[in-house]
Every structure is written in structure tokens, then in C-alpha cells.
Amino acid sequence: MRIAYVAVNSKYIHTALASRYLKSYGEKYLKPETLLCEYTINSSPEDVLYDLYSQKADVYCFSLYIFNRVFALKIMSS
């Protein structure tokens, strides 16, 4: 099983800690193949979708915050 942890940051210099914690926990206890996919809210939704589809993960876990909620929901509904 492949799990992709997706983070949408406000800038590239910011990191989403929630995705990193979940990835670390998954690697330790669940033993799946895990991926960390990071983007910014300035990324094109089409580019993000293309990249996520190319990962061919079985499960996509999004880290949501107030500032990236609309962008992430747009990606998830596509």
C-alpha cells in the first residue's frame, strides 16, 4: 500500500509538521510505502493534480489549515 501525505504550505520555506508526524508514525507502525508531497498555495491546481496522480498512491492524506482549506478542497474534489 502506498500512502501519500500531502501538505499545501503558504510558502516553500514553511513546512507542514502534521504531514511529517503522520508519515513518521506510518513508517514506524503501519509499514506502508509512504510519500511526502509538498506544494504551496501559489501552485497551479492542475500541476498538483498531475503530480499526485503520477504518485499512484492508494491513499492521499491532506493536511488542512485555514489558509489552505479552499485550495486543498479544490484538489480533493477533482
Distance bins in CASP14 RR format, pairs under 12 A and 6 or more apart:
PFRMAT RR
TARGET T0000
AUTHOR 0000-0000-0000
RMODE 2
METHOD distances of the structure
MODEL  1
1 26 0 0 0 0 0 1 0 0 0 0 0
1 30 0 0 0 0 1 0 0 0 0 0 0
1 31 0 0 0 0 1 0 0 0 0 0 0
1 32 1 0 1 0 0 0 0 0 0 0 0
1 33 1 0 0 1 0 0 0 0 0 0 0
1 34 0 0 0 0 1 0 0 0 0 0 0
1 35 0 0 0 0 0 1 0 0 0 0 0
1 56 0 0 0 0 0 1 0 0 0 0 0
1 57 0 0 0 0 1 0 0 0 0 0 0
1 58 1 0 1 0 0 0 0 0 0 0 0
1 59 1 0 0 1 0 0 0 0 0 0 0
2 30 0 0 0 0 0 1 0 0 0 0 0
2 32 1 0 0 1 0 0 0 0 0 0 0
2 33 1 0 1 0 0 0 0 0 0 0 0
2 34 1 0 0 1 0 0 0 0 0 0 0
2 35 1 0 0 1 0 0 0 0 0 0 0
2 37 0 0 0 0 0 1 0 0 0 0 0
2 52 0 0 0 0 0 1 0 0 0 0 0
2 54 0 0 0 0 0 1 0 0 0 0 0
2 55 1 0 0 1 0 0 0 0 0 0 0
2 56 1 0 0 1 0 0 0 0 0 0 0
2 57 1 0 1 0 0 0 0 0 0 0 0
2 58 1 0 1 0 0 0 0 0 0 0 0
2 59 1 0 0 1 0 0 0 0 0 0 0
2 60 0 0 0 0 1 0 0 0 0 0 0
2 61 0 0 0 0 0 1 0 0 0 0 0
3 19 0 0 0 0 0 1 0 0 0 0 0
3 22 0 0 0 0 1 0 0 0 0 0 0
3 23 0 0 0 0 1 0 0 0 0 0 0
3 25 0 0 0 0 0 1 0 0 0 0 0
3 26 1 0 0 1 0 0 0 0 0 0 0
3 27 0 0 0 0 1 0 0 0 0 0 0
3 30 1 0 0 1 0 0 0 0 0 0 0
3 31 0 0 0 0 0 1 0 0 0 0 0
3 32 1 0 1 0 0 0 0 0 0 0 0
3 33 1 0 0 1 0 0 0 0 0 0 0
3 34 1 0 1 0 0 0 0 0 0 0 0
3 35 1 0 0 1 0 0 0 0 0 0 0
3 36 0 0 0 0 1 0 0 0 0 0 0
3 37 0 0 0 0 0 1 0 0 0 0 0
3 55 0 0 0 0 0 1 0 0 0 0 0
3 56 0 0 0 0 0 1 0 0 0 0 0
3 57 1 0 0 1 0 0 0 0 0 0 0
3 58 1 0 0 1 0 0 0 0 0 0 0
3 59 1 0 1 0 0 0 0 0 0 0 0
3 60 1 0 0 1 0 0 0 0 0 0 0
3 61 1 0 0 1 0 0 0 0 0 0 0
3 62 0 0 0 0 0 1 0 0 0 0 0
4 19 0 0 0 0 1 0 0 0 0 0 0
4 22 0 0 0 0 0 1 0 0 0 0 0
4 23 0 0 0 0 1 0 0 0 0 0 0
4 32 0 0 0 0 0 1 0 0 0 0 0
4 33 0 0 0 0 1 0 0 0 0 0 0
4 34 1 0 0 1 0 0 0 0 0 0 0
4 35 1 0 1 0 0 0 0 0 0 0 0
4 36 1 0 0 1 0 0 0 0 0 0 0
4 37 1 0 1 0 0 0 0 0 0 0 0
4 38 0 0 0 0 0 1 0 0 0 0 0
4 39 0 0 0 0 0 1 0 0 0 0 0
4 48 0 0 0 0 0 1 0 0 0 0 0
4 51 0 0 0 0 1 0 0 0 0 0 0
4 52 1 0 0 1 0 0 0 0 0 0 0
4 53 0 0 0 0 0 1 0 0 0 0 0
4 54 0 0 0 0 0 1 0 0 0 0 0
4 55 1 0 1 0 0 0 0 0 0 0 0
4 56 0 0 0 0 1 0 0 0 0 0 0
4 57 1 1 0 0 0 0 0 0 0 0 0
4 58 0 0 0 0 1 0 0 0 0 0 0
4 59 1 0 0 1 0 0 0 0 0 0 0
4 60 1 0 1 0 0 0 0 0 0 0 0
4 61 1 0 0 1 0 0 0 0 0 0 0
4 62 0 0 0 0 1 0 0 0 0 0 0
4 63 0 0 0 0 0 1 0 0 0 0 0
4 75 0 0 0 0 0 1 0 0 0 0 0
5 15 0 0 0 0 0 1 0 0 0 0 0
5 16 0 0 0 0 1 0 0 0 0 0 0
5 17 0 0 0 0 0 1 0 0 0 0 0
5 18 0 0 0 0 1 0 0 0 0 0 0
5 19 1 0 1 0 0 0 0 0 0 0 0
5 20 1 0 0 1 0 0 0 0 0 0 0
5 21 0 0 0 0 1 0 0 0 0 0 0
5 22 1 0 1 0 0 0 0 0 0 0 0
5 23 1 0 1 0 0 0 0 0 0 0 0
5 24 0 0 0 0 1 0 0 0 0 0 0
5 25 0 0 0 0 0 1 0 0 0 0 0
5 26 0 0 0 0 1 0 0 0 0 0 0
5 27 0 0 0 0 0 1 0 0 0 0 0
5 32 0 0 0 0 0 1 0 0 0 0 0
5 33 0 0 0 0 0 1 0 0 0 0 0
5 34 1 0 0 1 0 0 0 0 0 0 0
5 35 1 0 0 1 0 0 0 0 0 0 0
5 36 1 0 1 0 0 0 0 0 0 0 0
5 37 1 0 0 1 0 0 0 0 0 0 0
5 38 0 0 0 0 1 0 0 0 0 0 0
5 39 0 0 0 0 0 1 0 0 0 0 0
5 52 0 0 0 0 0 1 0 0 0 0 0
5 55 0 0 0 0 0 1 0 0 0 0 0
5 57 0 0 0 0 1 0 0 0 0 0 0
5 59 0 0 0 0 1 0 0 0 0 0 0
5 60 0 0 0 0 1 0 0 0 0 0 0
5 61 1 0 1 0 0 0 0 0 0 0 0
5 62 0 0 0 0 1 0 0 0 0 0 0
5 63 1 0 0 1 0 0 0 0 0 0 0
6 16 0 0 0 0 1 0 0 0 0 0 0
6 18 0 0 0 0 0 1 0 0 0 0 0
6 19 1 0 0 1 0 0 0 0 0 0 0
6 22 0 0 0 0 0 1 0 0 0 0 0
6 23 0 0 0 0 0 1 0 0 0 0 0
6 34 0 0 0 0 0 1 0 0 0 0 0
6 35 0 0 0 0 1 0 0 0 0 0 0
6 36 0 0 0 0 1 0 0 0 0 0 0
6 37 1 0 1 0 0 0 0 0 0 0 0
6 38 1 0 0 1 0 0 0 0 0 0 0
6 39 1 0 0 1 0 0 0 0 0 0 0
6 43 0 0 0 0 0 1 0 0 0 0 0
6 48 0 0 0 0 1 0 0 0 0 0 0
6 49 0 0 0 0 0 1 0 0 0 0 0
6 51 0 0 0 0 1 0 0 0 0 0 0
6 52 1 0 0 1 0 0 0 0 0 0 0
6 55 0 0 0 0 1 0 0 0 0 0 0
6 57 0 0 0 0 1 0 0 0 0 0 0
6 59 0 0 0 0 0 1 0 0 0 0 0
6 60 1 0 1 0 0 0 0 0 0 0 0
6 61 1 0 0 1 0 0 0 0 0 0 0
6 62 1 0 1 0 0 0 0 0 0 0 0
6 63 1 0 0 1 0 0 0 0 0 0 0
6 64 0 0 0 0 1 0 0 0 0 0 0
6 68 0 0 0 0 0 1 0 0 0 0 0
6 71 0 0 0 0 0 1 0 0 0 0 0
6 72 1 0 0 1 0 0 0 0 0 0 0
6 75 1 0 0 1 0 0 0 0 0 0 0
6 76 0 0 0 0 1 0 0 0 0 0 0
7 14 0 0 0 0 1 0 0 0 0 0 0
7 15 1 0 0 1 0 0 0 0 0 0 0
7 16 1 1 0 0 0 0 0 0 0 0 0
7 17 0 0 0 0 1 0 0 0 0 0 0
7 18 1 0 0 1 0 0 0 0 0 0 0
7 19 1 0 1 0 0 0 0 0 0 0 0
7 20 0 0 0 0 1 0 0 0 0 0 0
7 21 0 0 0 0 0 1 0 0 0 0 0
7 22 0 0 0 0 1 0 0 0 0 0 0
7 23 0 0 0 0 1 0 0 0 0 0 0
7 35 0 0 0 0 0 1 0 0 0 0 0
7 36 1 0 0 1 0 0 0 0 0 0 0
7 37 1 0 0 1 0 0 0 0 0 0 0
7 38 1 0 1 0 0 0 0 0 0 0 0
7 39 1 0 0 1 0 0 0 0 0 0 0
7 40 0 0 0 0 1 0 0 0 0 0 0
7 41 0 0 0 0 0 1 0 0 0 0 0
7 43 0 0 0 0 0 1 0 0 0 0 0
7 48 0 0 0 0 0 1 0 0 0 0 0
7 52 0 0 0 0 0 1 0 0 0 0 0
7 60 0 0 0 0 0 1 0 0 0 0 0
7 61 0 0 0 0 1 0 0 0 0 0 0
7 62 1 0 0 1 0 0 0 0 0 0 0
7 63 1 0 1 0 0 0 0 0 0 0 0
7 64 0 0 0 0 1 0 0 0 0 0 0
7 65 0 0 0 0 1 0 0 0 0 0 0
7 68 0 0 0 0 1 0 0 0 0 0 0
7 71 0 0 0 0 0 1 0 0 0 0 0
7 72 0 0 0 0 1 0 0 0 0 0 0
7 75 0 0 0 0 0 1 0 0 0 0 0
8 14 0 0 0 0 0 1 0 0 0 0 0
8 15 0 0 0 0 0 1 0 0 0 0 0
8 16 1 0 0 1 0 0 0 0 0 0 0
8 18 0 0 0 0 0 1 0 0 0 0 0
8 19 0 0 0 0 1 0 0 0 0 0 0
8 37 0 0 0 0 1 0 0 0 0 0 0
8 38 1 0 0 1 0 0 0 0 0 0 0
8 39 1 0 1 0 0 0 0 0 0 0 0
8 40 1 0 0 1 0 0 0 0 0 0 0
8 41 1 0 1 0 0 0 0 0 0 0 0
8 42 0 0 0 0 1 0 0 0 0 0 0
8 43 1 0 0 1 0 0 0 0 0 0 0
8 45 0 0 0 0 0 1 0 0 0 0 0
8 48 1 0 0 1 0 0 0 0 0 0 0
8 52 0 0 0 0 0 1 0 0 0 0 0
8 62 1 0 0 1 0 0 0 0 0 0 0
8 63 1 0 0 1 0 0 0 0 0 0 0
8 64 0 0 0 0 1 0 0 0 0 0 0
8 65 0 0 0 0 1 0 0 0 0 0 0
8 66 0 0 0 0 0 1 0 0 0 0 0
8 67 0 0 0 0 1 0 0 0 0 0 0
8 68 1 0 1 0 0 0 0 0 0 0 0
8 69 0 0 0 0 1 0 0 0 0 0 0
8 70 0 0 0 0 0 1 0 0 0 0 0
8 71 1 0 1 0 0 0 0 0 0 0 0
8 72 1 0 1 0 0 0 0 0 0 0 0
8 73 0 0 0 0 0 1 0 0 0 0 0
8 74 0 0 0 0 0 1 0 0 0 0 0
8 75 1 0 0 1 0 0 0 0 0 0 0
8 76 0 0 0 0 0 1 0 0 0 0 0
9 15 1 0 0 1 0 0 0 0 0 0 0
9 16 1 0 1 0 0 0 0 0 0 0 0
9 17 0 0 0 0 0 1 0 0 0 0 0
9 18 0 0 0 0 0 1 0 0 0 0 0
9 19 0 0 0 0 1 0 0 0 0 0 0
9 20 0 0 0 0 0 1 0 0 0 0 0
9 36 0 0 0 0 0 1 0 0 0 0 0
9 37 0 0 0 0 0 1 0 0 0 0 0
9 38 1 0 0 1 0 0 0 0 0 0 0
9 39 1 0 0 1 0 0 0 0 0 0 0
9 40 1 0 1 0 0 0 0 0 0 0 0
9 41 1 0 0 1 0 0 0 0 0 0 0
9 42 0 0 0 0 1 0 0 0 0 0 0
9 43 0 0 0 0 1 0 0 0 0 0 0
9 63 0 0 0 0 1 0 0 0 0 0 0
9 65 0 0 0 0 1 0 0 0 0 0 0
9 67 0 0 0 0 1 0 0 0 0 0 0
9 68 1 0 0 1 0 0 0 0 0 0 0
9 71 0 0 0 0 0 1 0 0 0 0 0
9 72 0 0 0 0 0 1 0 0 0 0 0
10 16 0 0 0 0 1 0 0 0 0 0 0
10 38 0 0 0 0 0 1 0 0 0 0 0
10 39 0 0 0 0 0 1 0 0 0 0 0
10 40 1 0 0 1 0 0 0 0 0 0 0
10 41 1 0 1 0 0 0 0 0 0 0 0
10 42 0 0 0 0 1 0 0 0 0 0 0
10 43 0 0 0 0 0 1 0 0 0 0 0
10 65 0 0 0 0 1 0 0 0 0 0 0
10 66 0 0 0 0 0 1 0 0 0 0 0
10 67 1 0 1 0 0 0 0 0 0 0 0
10 68 1 0 0 1 0 0 0 0 0 0 0
10 71 0 0 0 0 0 1 0 0 0 0 0
11 38 0 0 0 0 0 1 0 0 0 0 0
11 39 0 0 0 0 0 1 0 0 0 0 0
11 40 1 0 0 1 0 0 0 0 0 0 0
11 41 0 0 0 0 1 0 0 0 0 0 0
11 42 0 0 0 0 1 0 0 0 0 0 0
11 43 0 0 0 0 0 1 0 0 0 0 0
11 67 0 0 0 0 0 1 0 0 0 0 0
11 68 0 0 0 0 0 1 0 0 0 0 0
12 38 1 0 0 1 0 0 0 0 0 0 0
12 39 0 0 0 0 1 0 0 0 0 0 0
12 40 1 0 1 0 0 0 0 0 0 0 0
12 41 0 0 0 0 0 1 0 0 0 0 0
12 42 0 0 0 0 1 0 0 0 0 0 0
12 43 0 0 0 0 1 0 0 0 0 0 0
13 38 0 0 0 0 0 1 0 0 0 0 0
13 40 0 0 0 0 1 0 0 0 0 0 0
14 38 0 0 0 0 1 0 0 0 0 0 0
14 39 0 0 0 0 0 1 0 0 0 0 0
14 40 0 0 0 0 1 0 0 0 0 0 0
14 41 0 0 0 0 0 1 0 0 0 0 0
14 63 0 0 0 0 0 1 0 0 0 0 0
14 65 0 0 0 0 0 1 0 0 0 0 0
14 67 0 0 0 0 0 1 0 0 0 0 0
14 68 0 0 0 0 0 1 0 0 0 0 0
15 21 0 0 0 0 0 1 0 0 0 0 0
15 23 0 0 0 0 0 1 0 0 0 0 0
15 36 0 0 0 0 1 0 0 0 0 0 0
15 38 1 0 0 1 0 0 0 0 0 0 0
15 39 0 0 0 0 0 1 0 0 0 0 0
15 40 0 0 0 0 0 1 0 0 0 0 0
15 63 0 0 0 0 0 1 0 0 0 0 0
16 22 0 0 0 0 1 0 0 0 0 0 0
16 23 0 0 0 0 0 1 0 0 0 0 0
16 36 0 0 0 0 1 0 0 0 0 0 0
16 37 0 0 0 0 0 1 0 0 0 0 0
16 38 1 0 0 1 0 0 0 0 0 0 0
16 39 0 0 0 0 1 0 0 0 0 0 0
16 40 0 0 0 0 0 1 0 0 0 0 0
16 41 0 0 0 0 0 1 0 0 0 0 0
16 61 0 0 0 0 0 1 0 0 0 0 0
16 62 0 0 0 0 1 0 0 0 0 0 0
16 63 1 0 1 0 0 0 0 0 0 0 0
16 64 0 0 0 0 1 0 0 0 0 0 0
16 65 1 0 0 1 0 0 0 0 0 0 0
16 67 0 0 0 0 0 1 0 0 0 0 0
16 68 0 0 0 0 1 0 0 0 0 0 0
16 72 0 0 0 0 0 1 0 0 0 0 0
17 23 0 0 0 0 0 1 0 0 0 0 0
17 24 0 0 0 0 0 1 0 0 0 0 0
17 36 0 0 0 0 0 1 0 0 0 0 0
17 38 0 0 0 0 0 1 0 0 0 0 0
17 63 0 0 0 0 1 0 0 0 0 0 0
17 65 0 0 0 0 0 1 0 0 0 0 0
18 24 0 0 0 0 0 1 0 0 0 0 0
18 25 0 0 0 0 0 1 0 0 0 0 0
18 36 0 0 0 0 0 1 0 0 0 0 0
18 38 0 0 0 0 0 1 0 0 0 0 0
18 61 0 0 0 0 1 0 0 0 0 0 0
18 62 0 0 0 0 1 0 0 0 0 0 0
18 63 1 0 1 0 0 0 0 0 0 0 0
18 64 0 0 0 0 1 0 0 0 0 0 0
18 65 0 0 0 0 1 0 0 0 0 0 0
18 68 0 0 0 0 0 1 0 0 0 0 0
19 25 0 0 0 0 0 1 0 0 0 0 0
19 26 0 0 0 0 0 1 0 0 0 0 0
19 34 0 0 0 0 0 1 0 0 0 0 0
19 35 0 0 0 0 0 1 0 0 0 0 0
19 36 1 0 0 1 0 0 0 0 0 0 0
19 37 0 0 0 0 1 0 0 0 0 0 0
19 38 1 0 0 1 0 0 0 0 0 0 0
19 39 0 0 0 0 0 1 0 0 0 0 0
19 60 0 0 0 0 0 1 0 0 0 0 0
19 61 1 0 0 1 0 0 0 0 0 0 0
19 62 0 0 0 0 1 0 0 0 0 0 0
19 63 1 0 1 0 0 0 0 0 0 0 0
19 64 0 0 0 0 0 1 0 0 0 0 0
19 65 0 0 0 0 0 1 0 0 0 0 0
19 68 0 0 0 0 0 1 0 0 0 0 0
19 72 0 0 0 0 0 1 0 0 0 0 0
20 26 0 0 0 0 0 1 0 0 0 0 0
20 27 0 0 0 0 0 1 0 0 0 0 0
20 34 0 0 0 0 0 1 0 0 0 0 0
20 36 1 0 0 1 0 0 0 0 0 0 0
20 37 0 0 0 0 0 1 0 0 0 0 0
20 38 0 0 0 0 1 0 0 0 0 0 0
20 61 0 0 0 0 0 1 0 0 0 0 0
20 63 0 0 0 0 1 0 0 0 0 0 0
21 27 0 0 0 0 0 1 0 0 0 0 0
21 28 0 0 0 0 0 1 0 0 0 0 0
21 34 0 0 0 0 0 1 0 0 0 0 0
21 36 0 0 0 0 0 1 0 0 0 0 0
21 61 0 0 0 0 0 1 0 0 0 0 0
21 63 0 0 0 0 1 0 0 0 0 0 0
22 28 0 0 0 0 0 1 0 0 0 0 0
22 29 0 0 0 0 0 1 0 0 0 0 0
22 30 0 0 0 0 0 1 0 0 0 0 0
22 32 0 0 0 0 0 1 0 0 0 0 0
22 34 0 0 0 0 1 0 0 0 0 0 0
22 35 0 0 0 0 0 1 0 0 0 0 0
22 36 0 0 0 0 1 0 0 0 0 0 0
22 59 0 0 0 0 0 1 0 0 0 0 0
22 60 0 0 0 0 0 1 0 0 0 0 0
22 61 1 0 0 1 0 0 0 0 0 0 0
22 62 0 0 0 0 0 1 0 0 0 0 0
22 63 1 0 0 1 0 0 0 0 0 0 0
23 29 0 0 0 0 0 1 0 0 0 0 0
23 30 0 0 0 0 0 1 0 0 0 0 0
23 32 0 0 0 0 0 1 0 0 0 0 0
23 33 0 0 0 0 0 1 0 0 0 0 0
23 34 1 0 1 0 0 0 0 0 0 0 0
23 35 0 0 0 0 1 0 0 0 0 0 0
23 36 1 0 1 0 0 0 0 0 0 0 0
23 37 0 0 0 0 0 1 0 0 0 0 0
23 38 0 0 0 0 0 1 0 0 0 0 0
23 61 0 0 0 0 1 0 0 0 0 0 0
23 63 0 0 0 0 0 1 0 0 0 0 0
24 30 0 0 0 0 0 1 0 0 0 0 0
24 34 0 0 0 0 1 0 0 0 0 0 0
24 36 0 0 0 0 1 0 0 0 0 0 0
25 31 0 0 0 0 0 1 0 0 0 0 0
25 32 0 0 0 0 0 1 0 0 0 0 0
25 34 0 0 0 0 1 0 0 0 0 0 0
25 61 0 0 0 0 0 1 0 0 0 0 0
26 32 1 0 0 1 0 0 0 0 0 0 0
26 33 0 0 0 0 0 1 0 0 0 0 0
26 34 1 0 0 1 0 0 0 0 0 0 0
26 35 0 0 0 0 0 1 0 0 0 0 0
26 36 0 0 0 0 0 1 0 0 0 0 0
26 59 0 0 0 0 0 1 0 0 0 0 0
26 61 0 0 0 0 0 1 0 0 0 0 0
27 33 0 0 0 0 1 0 0 0 0 0 0
27 34 1 0 1 0 0 0 0 0 0 0 0
27 35 0 0 0 0 0 1 0 0 0 0 0
27 36 0 0 0 0 0 1 0 0 0 0 0
28 34 0 0 0 0 0 1 0 0 0 0 0
30 59 0 0 0 0 0 1 0 0 0 0 0
30 61 0 0 0 0 0 1 0 0 0 0 0
32 57 0 0 0 0 1 0 0 0 0 0 0
32 58 0 0 0 0 1 0 0 0 0 0 0
32 59 0 0 0 0 1 0 0 0 0 0 0
32 61 0 0 0 0 0 1 0 0 0 0 0
33 55 0 0 0 0 0 1 0 0 0 0 0
33 56 0 0 0 0 0 1 0 0 0 0 0
33 57 0 0 0 0 1 0 0 0 0 0 0
33 58 0 0 0 0 1 0 0 0 0 0 0
33 59 0 0 0 0 0 1 0 0 0 0 0
34 55 0 0 0 0 0 1 0 0 0 0 0
34 57 0 0 0 0 1 0 0 0 0 0 0
34 58 0 0 0 0 0 1 0 0 0 0 0
34 59 0 0 0 0 1 0 0 0 0 0 0
34 60 0 0 0 0 0 1 0 0 0 0 0
34 61 0 0 0 0 1 0 0 0 0 0 0
35 51 0 0 0 0 0 1 0 0 0 0 0
35 52 0 0 0 0 1 0 0 0 0 0 0
35 54 0 0 0 0 0 1 0 0 0 0 0
35 55 1 0 1 0 0 0 0 0 0 0 0
35 56 0 0 0 0 1 0 0 0 0 0 0
35 57 1 0 0 1 0 0 0 0 0 0 0
35 58 0 0 0 0 0 1 0 0 0 0 0
35 59 0 0 0 0 0 1 0 0 0 0 0
35 60 0 0 0 0 1 0 0 0 0 0 0
35 61 0 0 0 0 0 1 0 0 0 0 0
36 55 0 0 0 0 0 1 0 0 0 0 0
36 57 0 0 0 0 0 1 0 0 0 0 0
36 60 0 0 0 0 0 1 0 0 0 0 0
36 61 0 0 0 0 0 1 0 0 0 0 0
36 63 0 0 0 0 0 1 0 0 0 0 0
37 43 0 0 0 0 0 1 0 0 0 0 0
37 47 0 0 0 0 0 1 0 0 0 0 0
37 48 0 0 0 0 1 0 0 0 0 0 0
37 49 0 0 0 0 0 1 0 0 0 0 0
37 50 0 0 0 0 0 1 0 0 0 0 0
37 51 1 0 0 1 0 0 0 0 0 0 0
37 52 1 0 0 1 0 0 0 0 0 0 0
37 53 0 0 0 0 0 1 0 0 0 0 0
37 54 0 0 0 0 0 1 0 0 0 0 0
37 55 1 0 0 1 0 0 0 0 0 0 0
37 57 0 0 0 0 1 0 0 0 0 0 0
37 60 0 0 0 0 1 0 0 0 0 0 0
37 61 0 0 0 0 1 0 0 0 0 0 0
37 62 0 0 0 0 1 0 0 0 0 0 0
37 63 0 0 0 0 0 1 0 0 0 0 0
37 72 0 0 0 0 0 1 0 0 0 0 0
37 75 0 0 0 0 0 1 0 0 0 0 0
38 48 0 0 0 0 0 1 0 0 0 0 0
38 51 0 0 0 0 0 1 0 0 0 0 0
38 52 0 0 0 0 0 1 0 0 0 0 0
38 62 0 0 0 0 0 1 0 0 0 0 0
38 63 0 0 0 0 1 0 0 0 0 0 0
38 68 0 0 0 0 0 1 0 0 0 0 0
39 45 0 0 0 0 1 0 0 0 0 0 0
39 46 0 0 0 0 0 1 0 0 0 0 0
39 47 0 0 0 0 1 0 0 0 0 0 0
39 48 1 0 1 0 0 0 0 0 0 0 0
39 49 0 0 0 0 0 1 0 0 0 0 0
39 50 0 0 0 0 0 1 0 0 0 0 0
39 51 1 0 0 1 0 0 0 0 0 0 0
39 52 0 0 0 0 1 0 0 0 0 0 0
39 62 0 0 0 0 0 1 0 0 0 0 0
39 63 0 0 0 0 0 1 0 0 0 0 0
39 68 0 0 0 0 1 0 0 0 0 0 0
39 71 0 0 0 0 1 0 0 0 0 0 0
39 72 0 0 0 0 1 0 0 0 0 0 0
39 75 0 0 0 0 1 0 0 0 0 0 0
40 47 0 0 0 0 0 1 0 0 0 0 0
40 48 0 0 0 0 1 0 0 0 0 0 0
40 67 0 0 0 0 0 1 0 0 0 0 0
40 68 0 0 0 0 1 0 0 0 0 0 0
40 71 0 0 0 0 1 0 0 0 0 0 0
40 72 0 0 0 0 0 1 0 0 0 0 0
41 48 0 0 0 0 0 1 0 0 0 0 0
41 64 0 0 0 0 0 1 0 0 0 0 0
41 65 0 0 0 0 1 0 0 0 0 0 0
41 66 0 0 0 0 0 1 0 0 0 0 0
41 67 1 0 0 1 0 0 0 0 0 0 0
41 68 1 0 1 0 0 0 0 0 0 0 0
41 69 0 0 0 0 0 1 0 0 0 0 0
41 70 0 0 0 0 1 0 0 0 0 0 0
41 71 1 0 1 0 0 0 0 0 0 0 0
41 72 0 0 0 0 1 0 0 0 0 0 0
41 74 0 0 0 0 0 1 0 0 0 0 0
41 75 0 0 0 0 0 1 0 0 0 0 0
42 48 0 0 0 0 0 1 0 0 0 0 0
42 67 0 0 0 0 0 1 0 0 0 0 0
42 68 0 0 0 0 0 1 0 0 0 0 0
42 71 0 0 0 0 1 0 0 0 0 0 0
43 49 0 0 0 0 0 1 0 0 0 0 0
43 50 0 0 0 0 0 1 0 0 0 0 0
43 51 0 0 0 0 1 0 0 0 0 0 0
43 52 0 0 0 0 0 1 0 0 0 0 0
43 68 0 0 0 0 0 1 0 0 0 0 0
43 71 0 0 0 0 1 0 0 0 0 0 0
43 72 0 0 0 0 0 1 0 0 0 0 0
43 74 0 0 0 0 0 1 0 0 0 0 0
43 75 0 0 0 0 1 0 0 0 0 0 0
44 50 0 0 0 0 1 0 0 0 0 0 0
44 51 0 0 0 0 0 1 0 0 0 0 0
44 71 0 0 0 0 0 1 0 0 0 0 0
44 74 0 0 0 0 0 1 0 0 0 0 0
44 75 0 0 0 0 0 1 0 0 0 0 0
45 51 0 0 0 0 0 1 0 0 0 0 0
45 52 0 0 0 0 0 1 0 0 0 0 0
45 68 0 0 0 0 0 1 0 0 0 0 0
45 70 0 0 0 0 0 1 0 0 0 0 0
45 71 1 0 0 1 0 0 0 0 0 0 0
45 72 0 0 0 0 1 0 0 0 0 0 0
45 73 0 0 0 0 0 1 0 0 0 0 0
45 74 1 0 1 0 0 0 0 0 0 0 0
45 75 1 0 1 0 0 0 0 0 0 0 0
45 76 0 0 0 0 0 1 0 0 0 0 0
45 77 0 0 0 0 0 1 0 0 0 0 0
45 78 1 0 0 1 0 0 0 0 0 0 0
46 52 0 0 0 0 0 1 0 0 0 0 0
46 53 0 0 0 0 0 1 0 0 0 0 0
46 74 0 0 0 0 0 1 0 0 0 0 0
46 75 0 0 0 0 1 0 0 0 0 0 0
46 78 0 0 0 0 1 0 0 0 0 0 0
47 53 0 0 0 0 0 1 0 0 0 0 0
47 54 0 0 0 0 0 1 0 0 0 0 0
47 75 0 0 0 0 0 1 0 0 0 0 0
48 54 0 0 0 0 0 1 0 0 0 0 0
48 55 0 0 0 0 0 1 0 0 0 0 0
48 60 0 0 0 0 0 1 0 0 0 0 0
48 62 0 0 0 0 0 1 0 0 0 0 0
48 68 0 0 0 0 0 1 0 0 0 0 0
48 71 0 0 0 0 1 0 0 0 0 0 0
48 72 0 0 0 0 1 0 0 0 0 0 0
48 74 0 0 0 0 1 0 0 0 0 0 0
48 75 1 0 1 0 0 0 0 0 0 0 0
48 76 0 0 0 0 0 1 0 0 0 0 0
48 78 0 0 0 0 1 0 0 0 0 0 0
49 55 0 0 0 0 0 1 0 0 0 0 0
49 60 0 0 0 0 0 1 0 0 0 0 0
49 71 0 0 0 0 0 1 0 0 0 0 0
49 72 0 0 0 0 0 1 0 0 0 0 0
49 74 0 0 0 0 1 0 0 0 0 0 0
49 75 1 0 0 1 0 0 0 0 0 0 0
49 76 0 0 0 0 1 0 0 0 0 0 0
49 77 0 0 0 0 0 1 0 0 0 0 0
49 78 1 0 1 0 0 0 0 0 0 0 0
50 75 0 0 0 0 0 1 0 0 0 0 0
50 78 0 0 0 0 0 1 0 0 0 0 0
51 57 0 0 0 0 0 1 0 0 0 0 0
51 60 0 0 0 0 0 1 0 0 0 0 0
51 75 0 0 0 0 0 1 0 0 0 0 0
52 59 0 0 0 0 0 1 0 0 0 0 0
52 60 1 0 0 1 0 0 0 0 0 0 0
52 61 0 0 0 0 0 1 0 0 0 0 0
52 62 0 0 0 0 0 1 0 0 0 0 0
52 72 0 0 0 0 0 1 0 0 0 0 0
52 75 1 0 0 1 0 0 0 0 0 0 0
52 76 0 0 0 0 1 0 0 0 0 0 0
52 78 0 0 0 0 1 0 0 0 0 0 0
53 60 0 0 0 0 1 0 0 0 0 0 0
53 75 0 0 0 0 0 1 0 0 0 0 0
53 78 0 0 0 0 1 0 0 0 0 0 0
60 72 0 0 0 0 0 1 0 0 0 0 0
60 75 0 0 0 0 1 0 0 0 0 0 0
60 76 1 0 0 1 0 0 0 0 0 0 0
60 78 0 0 0 0 0 1 0 0 0 0 0
61 72 0 0 0 0 0 1 0 0 0 0 0
61 76 0 0 0 0 0 1 0 0 0 0 0
62 68 0 0 0 0 1 0 0 0 0 0 0
62 69 0 0 0 0 1 0 0 0 0 0 0
62 71 0 0 0 0 0 1 0 0 0 0 0
62 72 1 0 1 0 0 0 0 0 0 0 0
62 73 0 0 0 0 1 0 0 0 0 0 0
62 74 0 0 0 0 0 1 0 0 0 0 0
62 75 1 0 0 1 0 0 0 0 0 0 0
62 76 1 0 0 1 0 0 0 0 0 0 0
62 77 0 0 0 0 0 1 0 0 0 0 0
63 69 0 0 0 0 0 1 0 0 0 0 0
63 71 0 0 0 0 0 1 0 0 0 0 0
63 72 0 0 0 0 1 0 0 0 0 0 0
64 70 0 0 0 0 0 1 0 0 0 0 0
64 71 0 0 0 0 1 0 0 0 0 0 0
64 72 1 0 1 0 0 0 0 0 0 0 0
64 73 0 0 0 0 1 0 0 0 0 0 0
64 75 0 0 0 0 0 1 0 0 0 0 0
64 76 0 0 0 0 1 0 0 0 0 0 0
65 71 0 0 0 0 0 1 0 0 0 0 0
65 72 0 0 0 0 1 0 0 0 0 0 0
65 73 0 0 0 0 0 1 0 0 0 0 0
66 72 0 0 0 0 0 1 0 0 0 0 0
68 74 0 0 0 0 0 1 0 0 0 0 0
68 75 0 0 0 0 1 0 0 0 0 0 0
68 76 0 0 0 0 0 1 0 0 0 0 0
69 75 0 0 0 0 0 1 0 0 0 0 0
69 76 0 0 0 0 0 1 0 0 0 0 0
70 76 0 0 0 0 0 1 0 0 0 0 0
70 77 0 0 0 0 0 1 0 0 0 0 0
71 77 0 0 0 0 0 1 0 0 0 0 0
71 78 0 0 0 0 0 1 0 0 0 0 0
72 78 0 0 0 0 0 1 0 0 0 0 0
END
